[in-house]
Amino acid sequence: MKQVEFSLSRWMDGSGPETDMVLSSRVRVARNLKGHSFSCLASNEQTAEVLGKVRSTIDDIVELKNFTFWMMEDLTELEKQALVEKHLVSPLLARESKHGALLLREDEAVSLMINEEDHLRLQVILPGLQLEEAWREADYYDSLLEKELEYAFDENYGYLTACPTNVGTGLRVSVMLHLPALIITRQINRLLGALSQVGLAIRGLYGEGSEIIGNLVQISNQVTLGHSEDEIIGNLGGMIRQVIEQEQNARQALLDKKRAQLADKAWRSLGLLKYAQVMSSQEAIQLISDLRLGYDLGLIKTINHRLLNELLVLIRPACLQLLAHRELTESERNLERPVQIKEALARYM
């Protein structure tokens, strides 16, 4: 049986527009099969029937041959959590795996969750600010599936989903940003308040319910009904560009006033990442954020975004244990984390 291993996802490769502030762009569409109860209300037999229908369909689609299929119940808790840490599955699918499954493209840019909150949740996640490109990929695979599967659809309301806020296009679009200057200068609360006023959701690194750590902010649309896909993507993209402009201005102001202090913090962060012997996940995320800001401001040049993105994921508890090839206690993880960080730094520096 194929096991989940730690590997670089495409969104982590450091390419794409605006990569100095935008880590990734994600598009997700929710779909349900006509004539079947939503996953959250369905019996074991009903979710098994949905799984069987979807599995037989994807097995016959030639364009899906470069995907790997996993039953969630066949994965260890560690493997499932690692998939969550890499943003490839939701915590719900990892936790509630009643006939849940994952279809994952080899570059990990495209994934299909089966029997999550909805029968199907198709996700595309790309590096940098690439909302339109991510939507084109999602639309391509969604069309492949819709040719073979009859979706629950209403002429007045659009695609029917388990959560009312997804009814319509079923489209959720999000961007992960690094906003240290706005946070340092205490402008972030005013900005986030303004974004919420225009119907956008602001969350932390791991979406709903997660706190903002490492100066990482996820911004997404909240409502899909009454808006077309192009409108949703265009509106979010426009707001993200405004956020980028404000972050750029805040960074320049910091650079003008505190260049030496920012450089010192970046180099100290690199030193700790290279030489520390014990490190918590929280400390590592903050150090990576400080190092990233120093690199983006041109104050330190010996690293790159690919390395920074890889570090951000490999330091997480489950991914760290996959790399170590054994289960670790929290104190053991704090010892293993510097080991894996040093190995990553050695590969790039």
Rosetta blueprint (number, residue, H / E / L):
1 M L
2 K L
3 Q L
4 V L
5 E L
6 F L
7 S L
8 L L
9 S L
10 R H
11 W H
12 M H
13 D L
14 G L
15 S L
16 G L
17 P L
18 E L
19 T L
20 D L
21 M L
22 V E
23 L E
24 S E
25 S E
26 R E
27 V E
28 R E
29 V E
30 A E
31 R E
32 N L
33 L E
34 K L
35 G L
36 H L
37 S L
38 F L
39 S L
40 C L
41 L L
42 A L
43 S L
44 N H
45 E H
46 Q H
47 T H
48 A H
49 E H
50 V H
51 L H
52 G H
53 K H
54 V H
55 R H
56 S H
57 T H
58 I H
59 D H
60 D L
61 I L
62 V H
63 E H
64 L H
65 K L
66 N L
67 F E
68 T E
69 F E
70 W E
71 M E
72 M H
73 E H
74 D H
75 L L
76 T L
77 E H
78 L H
79 E H
80 K H
81 Q H
82 A H
83 L H
84 V H
85 E H
86 K L
87 H L
88 L L
89 V L
90 S L
91 P H
92 L H
93 L H
94 A H
95 R H
96 E L
97 S L
98 K L
99 H L
100 G L
101 A E
102 L E
103 L E
104 L E
105 R E
106 E L
107 D L
108 E L
109 A L
110 V E
111 S E
112 L E
113 M E
114 I E
115 N L
116 E L
117 E L
118 D L
119 H L
120 L E
121 R E
122 L E
123 Q E
124 V E
125 I E
126 L E
127 P E
128 G L
129 L L
130 Q L
131 L H
132 E H
133 E H
134 A H
135 W H
136 R H
137 E H
138 A H
139 D H
140 Y H
141 Y H
142 D H
143 S H
144 L H
145 L H
146 E H
147 K L
148 E L
149 L L
150 E L
151 Y E
152 A L
153 F E
154 D E
155 E L
156 N L
157 Y L
158 G E
159 Y E
160 L L
161 T L
162 A L
163 C L
164 P H
165 T H
166 N H
167 V L
168 G E
169 T L
170 G L
171 L E
172 R E
173 V E
174 S E
175 V E
176 M E
177 L E
178 H E
179 L L
180 P H
181 A H
182 L H
183 I H
184 I H
185 T L
186 R L
187 Q L
188 I H
189 N H
190 R H
191 L H
192 L H
193 G H
194 A H
195 L H
196 S H
197 Q H
198 V L
199 G L
200 L E
201 A E
202 I E
203 R E
204 G E
205 L L
206 Y L
207 G E
208 E L
209 G L
210 S L
211 E L
212 I L
213 I L
214 G L
215 N L
216 L E
217 V E
218 Q E
219 I E
220 S E
221 N E
222 Q L
223 V L
224 T L
225 L L
226 G L
227 H L
228 S L
229 E H
230 D H
231 E H
232 I H
233 I H
234 G H
235 N H
236 L H
237 G H
238 G H
239 M H
240 I H
241 R H
242 Q H
243 V H
244 I H
245 E H
246 Q H
247 E H
248 Q H
249 N H
250 A H
251 R H
252 Q H
253 A H
254 L H
255 L H
256 D H
257 K H
258 K H
259 R H
260 A H
261 Q H
262 L H
263 A H
264 D H
265 K H
266 A H
267 W H
268 R H
269 S H
270 L H
271 G H
272 L H
273 L H
274 K H
275 Y H
276 A L
277 Q L
278 V L
279 M L
280 S L
281 S H
282 Q H
283 E H
284 A H
285 I H
286 Q H
287 L H
288 I H
289 S H
290 D H
291 L H
292 R H
293 L H
294 G H
295 Y H
296 D H
297 L L
298 G L
299 L L
300 I L
301 K L
302 T L
303 I L
304 N L
305 H H
306 R H
307 L H
308 L H
309 N H
310 E H
311 L H
312 L H
313 V H
314 L H
315 I L
316 R L
317 P H
318 A H
319 C H
320 L H
321 Q H
322 L H
323 L H
324 A H
325 H L
326 R L
327 E L
328 L L
329 T L
330 E H
331 S H
332 E H
333 R H
334 N H
335 L H
336 E H
337 R H
338 P H
339 V H
340 Q H
341 I H
342 K H
343 E H
344 A H
345 L H
346 A H
347 R H
348 Y H
349 M L
